[in-house]
Amino acid sequence: MTKTLTLPQTDLTVSQVCLGSSHFGSSISQSDVFRLLDSFVDHGGNFIDTARVYADWLPNGANASERTIGEWQRQRGNRAKIVLATKGAHPDLKTMTVSRLSPADIAHDIETSLRYLQTDVIDLYWLHRDDANRPVEDILETLNKHVALGNIRYFGCSNWTVPRIRAALAAAEASHSMGFVANQPMWSLAKPNLEAIGDKTIVIADDVDIAFHRETGLPLVPFTSQAKGYFSKLAAGRVPPADQKTYDNATNRVRFARIRELSERYHVSVSAIALSYLTSQPFPVVPVIGASKLAQLEDSLANSDLVLTPDDLNSLEQVIVQ
């Protein structure tokens, strides 16, 4: 059973890992999604993350993930046992440079998500992107209105830079209102090749971001936390060309060797070490994991309570400069 933690400044007690859902209801069928969700709950998981934009890139795919999760919750009658997070205010995929962070945009996406998720309230609402030209005070005012209306309970940010998060936290403190309770950037033990990341609006956590979280204690809920299973695929000798392009570099080769040493010492899988690197940090981290098969999910959950030592963490953080 996965352990739990309570996110600071909230009453949300969540499982140590969060189940991501970007392909739910699209490339992963509803029946397979239901099996994954049932298994996640059976293993003690209760934190599920989705987004209004998921599957918008497919014909007739709009809201596929939210719709599927909503139907699962309806059929299982377990909404009260789930901490449900979704993201909104993402730009239209055809016009990624056009912001959608106006009060009307946020309201539209919240109302749409509530409808497809078949729920009265969203436990944790993420802003999927930022607009640096829009004052953080205005954004916080809009979100707090939706808290007051009972549409959302708490809110966080995804793909925001540290300076903007700092500004938002300061604005919330100055106005004595709710601020961001968590941050969701891209982060994993695998160091990505930045030139291979096509979407330049994604924020990839770096040393500055991690230092910020150590300083503030703001929870980190990273997506792509397993680097699409890169280290597990490397161990199996089967790395697809796309993953090779994104993650093959000297730093990751050195880290992989150290991961294998630690996996043998602790008698756990390669993926368990990669996840434990995140959850063993000195600030709250709840990785968003992905799975398309039950075996993948069970592997990720099998040793989610493993805690690495500071020496282990330091050894995994070695960077090779080329």
N, C-alpha and C positions, 0 to 999 in steps of 0.2 A: 504493500500500500504506500502510495506517495505521501510524504509529509506535507504539512500545510504551514502557511504563514499569514499574518494579517498585514495588509498594506498600511503603512503609517498614514495617519490622518484620515483613515477610513474605518468602517466596520466590515470591510470585505476580507473574509478569510478565504484564501485561495490555495489551491494545490501548488506544490513546488514547481510544477510545469503546467503550461497552458497549451491547449490543443488548438493549433491553427487550422484554417479551413478554406484556403484560397481556391481549392479545386473541388470543394464539396458541391455535389449536384450538377457538376459539369463533367470533367474527366473522371471523377469518382462518382459512381451511380448512387442513387438514394439508398438502395438496399445495403451497399457496401459502407456508405457513410453511417447508416444506423448501426451497423456492426462495430465500426470504429468508435462511435460515441458511446455505445453500450459498454464496450470493453474499457474505455477510458474511465467511465464512471465506476465500473466494477473494481478498477485498480485504485480508486480513491480520488480520481481527478474530478474537478468541478469547475474549472476555469476554461472557458471557450472563447476564442477570438475570431471575429469575422469582419466583414466590411461591406458597405453598400455597393462598392464598385466591383467586387469580385465577380468574375466571369462576364463583365461588360465587354470584354474583348472578343467574346464569341457571339455569333448570330443567335438571337433569342436567349442569350445567357444572363441578361440583367437580373440581379438579385438572386442568382441560383444558390449561392451559399447561404444567405440569410433565410431564404425560403425553405431550404432543406432542414436547417437547424430548427427553424420555427415549427415545422411539421413534426420533427422528432420530439421536441419538447411537448407539443400538443398530445401526441400519441402516448408518450411515456408519463405525462402528467407530473413532470419533475421540475417545472420552472423554478420553484422556490429553493431547490437544492443546487441550482446552477448559478455561478457568477458569470454573467453574460456581458461580453465586451464587443462593441462594433465600432467601425470607423466611418467617418463621413467627411464632407467638404473636400473631396478629391476633385481635381479638375476633370472636365470631360476628356476622355482619352484621345479625342480628335484634336483637342486644343489645350494641350498640357501647359501652355504658357499663360492661360487665362485663369486667374484665381476664381475659386468658388467659396470664399469665406465671408460673404455678406450675411447679415442676419437672415435674409430670405433663403439663401442657399443652405445655411445650417439648419434652419427650420424644416425646409423641404426634405433634407436627407434624414433628419431625425424622425419625421413623420413617416417617411417611406420605410425606414428600418423597423420602426415599431410595428408597422402593418405586416411586413413580411416575416418578422420574427414572432409574430402573434403574441406580443407581450405588451404590458402597460407601461413598463419602465425598463430602461437600459442601465445596467449596474455601472458600467464604465464606458464612457463615450470618448473615443479618440478623434482628434482632428488629424486627418490623414496627410495633409500637407499644410504648409504655412504660406503666408503672403507678407513678406517683409515690409511692404508699403502700407499695410493696415496696422494701426496702433494696437498693441496688445490689450490696452484698456478696453477698446471697443469689443474685441473678441471675447474677453473675459465677461464683459457685461452681458453679451448674448448668451454665453454658456450658463451663466448664473441664473438667467431668466428661465432657462429650460430646467434647471435644477428646481427652481421655485415652482414651476408648473407641474413638477413630478414626472417629467419625461425622461430625465436622466438622474442618476444618483451622484456620480462623480465624473470627472473628465480628466483626460490626459492629452499628450501631444505625440505625434508620430512624424518623423522626418523634419524635425525642427532643429535648428542649430543651438549650441550652448548659449551664445549671447541673447538670442530671442527667448530661450527658456528662462534665463536669469531675469530678463526684463519682465516677463510674465509673472514670475514668482514675486518679484519686488512690487509689481503693480497690485497683485492680490493682497500682499501684506499691507500696502499703503491704504487700500480701500477696505480692509477688514472683510474681504470676501473670499470665497473658495478659489483656489488656484489649481494648477496641474498637480495631480497626485501620483503621476508616473509618466515615464517617457518610453517611447517605442521606436528606436532606431534599428538599423541592420547591424548585427554584431554576432560574432562567433569567434572561436579559437583560430579558425582559418583566416589568414590575411588575404583579402581579395586583391586581384590585379585591377586597379581602379579603371584602367582603360577598357576593361572588358565589361564594365557595368554600363549598360545602355541607357538606363533611366537616370539622368543626372540630377533629378529632383530627390532622389533617395539620399538620406543622410546615413553614412556609415560611421559608426562610433569609432573614434580614434583615441589616442592617449589623452587629449584634452577633454573629450567627453567622459572618459572613465575617471579622470581626476575630478571632474565636476561631481560625478555621482559619489565618489568617495568623500568629497567635501560636504555635500549636502545631505547625503543619505536618501535622495530621491530614488524610488524604485525604478529599476530598469527592466523592461519587458521586451527583450530583443526578438525581432523576426529574423528568419534565415539563421536561426541559432545553431543549426547543425551543418551550415554551409552546404545544404542540399545533400547531406550524407557523404560529403567528400571524403572524409577520413575512413569511413566504413567501406566506401567503394575502393579506396586506395588499398585497404587491407585485403579486399577480395580480388584485387588486380583487374577491376572493371570500372574505369573512370571514363564516362562519355566525353567526347571532344569538347562539348560546351562547358562542362565542369572543369576540364583540363585547362581550357582557355581562361576561365575565371580564377582558378585557385592553384594552378601549378607554378610554384616558385620556390626558391631556395629556403625561405623561411618556413613554408609549410612542410617541406621535406624534412627539415630538422625537427619541427614540432611533431611530425608523424612518428619519427623514430622515438622521441621521448614519450609520446602517447602509448606506443606499443610496450615500452618498458613499464610504464605505470599500470597498464591494463594487465600485464602478467603479474606484477606485484600485488595488485588488489583483486586479481581473479575476476575481472569484469570485462565487458566489451570495450572496443575502441570508442564507440559512440558514448558510452557511459563516462569515460574520461573527458571527452570533449564537452559534454553537458555539465559535468561536475566542475570543470574549470569555471564555468559561468556561475553556478549556484554556490560555489565556495568563496565568492568575493566578499569583502568586508562591508557590503551594503546589499540591500534586497535586490535579488535578480530572479525573475521568473521567466525562463526561456519559453518562447513559443515554438513548439515542435510541430513537425509535419509528418504525416504518414498516409500512405495509400493502401497499405496492407497491415493486417493484424500483427504479423511478425515484427514489422518495423516499429509499430506502436509499443508492443510489449518489450522490445529491446530498449527503447528509450525510457520506459517506466521501470524497468527491472531494478536499477540501482540508483534511483533518483535521490536517495538519501545519503549517497556517498559524499563525504567531505574531504577535500584535498588539503594538504598542509600548505602553509606559506611557501615552504621550500619547493613543493610540487608546483605551485602556481608560478613561482619565479623561473623554474626550469622550463616551463611551457611557454614562457613569454619571450624567449630568445628570438631576436630578429636578425636576419642575415641581410646586410646591405650589399646590393649588387652594383 
